[in-house]
């Protein structure tokens, strides 16, 4: 009997000699079945809603979490990047990004409030990674806003 087994990401098919396809199995991500894979769930939208009161800052939670996991940056650097982004210091954005910016800015009376909420969500993502043991070995929890800690 002729049979061909084809693997696509997440799916395994068997084709018989009459070209009938039989689905053998499905795994949403076969790499996760590897013994060294440890999938973790990061509630970025939930953190954004709890800290900023809106889901538009979900990406900031992800930035904080990834920054802590990789250890390639620190909260001061991330906070400065957010300030530079929203205060327009040498940042070029596309038309789509500019349109999204106007929607976000309408939700906040002042740009400083927008920056503060985004940094707070980013800090929450950073701390979540630290608390769950995902952070790089030298990364520590950030308690206070970095700018306030630097000026004190």
N, C-alpha and C positions, 0 to 999 in steps of 0.2 A: 504494500500500500504506500502510495506517495503522500507524504505530509511535510509541510513546511511550517516552521514556527517563526513568527515575526514578532519582534519586540518593538513597540513604540513607547514613548515616555508614559509610564504608568499602565500600559496595556500589554497583554500578550495574546496573540491570535494564532490559530492553527488553520492553515489552508489545506484542504483535502485535494485529491486529484481531480475532482469535478468542480474546483474553484468555489466550493462553498466555504465560507469563513465561519469558524466557530470561535467565540471568545472564551479563552481559558480562564483568565483572571484579571482583576483590576486592583492596582494599588495606586493611590493618588501620586505617590512619589516613591518609586522603587528604591531610591538611594537611602530612604529613611529606614529600610529594613536592614541596612548594614550594621554590624555590631558596634561600630564606633560612632554612629550617628545618634545624637541626643536632641531631638526636636524640643523646642521650648515655645511657649505661647507668650507673647508680649502684648498686653492690652493697651495699645497706643491710643486708640480712640477713647476708651474708657478713661484713661489718664487725662486726655485732653478735655473731655467733658467735665471731669471732676475739678481740674485745676483752673482751666480757662473759661469753662461754661460753654464751650463750642467745640465742634469737631474739626474746625479749620486748622487747628494747631496740632493735628495728629502727626504731621511730618516732623514737628519739633520734638515730640516725644521720641520718635524714631532716631532723630539726630543725637539726642542725649544718650539713648541706649547704645547706639552703635559707637559713639565716642567713648563710652565707658568700657565696652567690650574690647575694642581694639586698643585702647590706651594710646592712640596716635595723637590725641589732642587733650586739652583740659577744658574745664568749664569756662575759664576766663577767655580762652580763644574762641569758643563757641558763642559766648555772650557777645564778644566784640564783633563777630561775623554777623550776628543778627542785627546789632545796632547799625553796622555799616550797610547792611542790606536795606533796612527800612528808613534810614536817614539819607540814603542815596549817595553815599560817598564813593564815587567812581564805579557804581554798579550799573551795568547795562542790562535791560530786561527786554524781552520780546513783547509784542502787542498783547498776546494772551496772558502773559504774566502781569503786564500793566493793568489789564482789565480785572484780573483777580485781585490785584493790590487795591484797586478802587473799591471793590466789594468789601474786602476785609477792613479797609480804612473807614468805611461808612459805619461799621459796627463799633468803632472806637472813636471817642471824642478827640483824643490826642494820640499822636504817634507814640509817645512815651508809654501810654497805657498798653498799646499794641505790643511794644517791645517787652514790657514787663511781663505780660501774660505769656508771650512766646518763650521767654527765658524761664519762667516758672514751670512751664510744661516740659521744656528741655531738661531742666534740673530734676523734675519728677522722673523722667525717663532714665536719666543718669543714675539716680538713686535706686530705682527699681532694679537696674542691672547689678548694682553693687549689692543690694540686699538679697538678691537671688543667687549670688555667687557666680555671675556671668562675667564680671568685670575683669580686666587685666589685673595682675597681681599688685601693681603699684597704684592702682586707682582707688581712691577713698570716697566716701560719701560726702556730698556737698550740702551743708546745713543752711547757710545764709547766702543771700545773693552775693555773687563774687565781687561786684562793684562796691557794695556796702562793706564787705570784709576787707577789701583793699584800702578803702578810705579810713577805716577805723584804726 
